[in-house]
């Protein structure tokens, strides 16, 4: 990125997914990313703080309709 290259996506595992600084850096660059996070990690969905594990369960419920 420092050399001017911009990947289509950044994909990392849970070790990097725990790093808030990395996420904020990527968001500041408007860089699409997918980072694995622990199910009990808190994230923001709009104005609400949620756990990704809870969001996965919610998606699974909607897909079973």
Secondary structure, 3 states (H helix, E strand, C coil): CCCCCCCCCEEECHHHHCCHHHHHHHHHCCCCEEECCCCCCEEEECCEEEEHHHHHHHHHHHHCC
